[in-house]
Amino acid sequence: MAYILFLIGGLGFGYAAPGFWKLAPLAFPIVLALGAFLRDGIDAGSLLKLIFALVVTVAGIVVGSLLDQRAAARSGPAHA
C-alpha cells in the first residue's frame, strides 16, 4: 500500500508542482526510512525497500511531468 501512495504522490507533484518542487515527494520515503533505520537498524531488506520506494516515486514524478507537458501542449500557448 505504501508504494501505491508513493506513486500517487509522485504523480501529483510531477503533474502540479513547479520546477524542483516536483522532487519533493522523494523526501517522504527517505524520512520514513530514516525513522525505521533508527528504530530497527539498517539491514539489506530495509535498504532494498527504500530503493524500491524511491524508484516508484521517481516513476510517478516522471509520468506526472509527462502528463503535465502533454496537457500544456494540448492547451496551446497561454493568452495574457
VMD Tcl script that draws the C-alpha trace (Angstrom):
set ca {
  {0.00 0.00 0.00}
  {2.85 2.38 0.80}
  {4.29 2.03 -2.70}
  {0.94 2.98 -4.23}
  {0.90 6.10 -2.08}
  {4.45 6.97 -3.17}
  {3.41 6.52 -6.80}
  {0.33 8.71 -6.37}
  {2.35 11.34 -4.51}
  {4.92 11.36 -7.31}
  {2.18 11.66 -9.93}
  {0.54 14.55 -8.12}
  {3.73 16.50 -7.56}
  {5.06 15.68 -11.03}
  {1.87 17.00 -12.58}
  {1.13 20.02 -10.43}
  {4.32 21.27 -8.76}
  {6.55 23.85 -10.45}
  {10.27 23.34 -11.05}
  {12.30 21.48 -8.46}
  {9.26 21.15 -6.18}
  {8.41 18.15 -8.35}
  {11.16 16.29 -6.45}
  {9.63 17.00 -3.01}
  {7.91 13.59 -2.68}
  {11.34 11.94 -2.62}
  {11.64 13.22 0.94}
  {8.71 11.09 2.13}
  {10.26 7.62 1.70}
  {13.64 8.91 2.90}
  {12.20 10.33 6.12}
  {10.16 7.20 6.76}
  {13.21 5.01 6.12}
  {15.35 7.08 8.48}
  {12.77 6.55 11.21}
  {12.78 2.81 10.56}
  {16.58 2.72 10.48}
  {16.78 4.48 13.84}
  {14.21 2.15 15.37}
  {15.19 -1.20 13.84}
  {18.68 -0.69 12.48}
  {19.85 -0.83 8.90}
  {19.66 -4.12 7.03}
  {19.65 -5.19 3.39}
  {15.87 -5.65 3.29}
  {15.23 -2.15 4.54}
  {17.66 -0.65 2.04}
  {16.02 -2.56 -0.83}
  {12.60 -1.31 0.27}
  {13.93 2.26 0.35}
  {15.45 1.93 -3.11}
  {12.22 0.46 -4.49}
  {10.19 3.26 -2.87}
  {12.47 5.87 -4.45}
  {12.22 4.21 -7.87}
  {8.42 4.08 -7.64}
  {8.29 7.72 -6.54}
  {10.59 8.84 -9.37}
  {8.47 6.88 -11.85}
  {5.39 8.73 -10.58}
  {7.16 12.09 -10.90}
  {8.23 11.30 -14.47}
  {4.74 10.17 -15.52}
  {3.17 13.21 -13.83}
  {5.62 15.54 -15.58}
  {4.86 13.91 -18.93}
  {1.13 14.32 -18.33}
  {1.70 17.98 -17.45}
  {3.69 18.57 -20.65}
  {1.04 16.80 -22.70}
  {-1.74 18.88 -21.15}
  {0.23 22.08 -21.75}
  {0.82 21.14 -25.38}
  {-2.89 20.49 -25.94}
  {-3.99 23.77 -24.40}
  {-1.57 25.77 -26.56}
  {0.24 28.94 -25.52}
  {-1.18 30.89 -22.61}
  {-3.09 34.03 -23.51}
  {-2.47 37.14 -21.43}
}
mol new
graphics top color blue
foreach p $ca { graphics top sphere $p radius 0.5 }
foreach p [lrange $ca 0 end-1] q [lrange $ca 1 end] { graphics top cylinder $p $q radius 0.2 }
display resetview
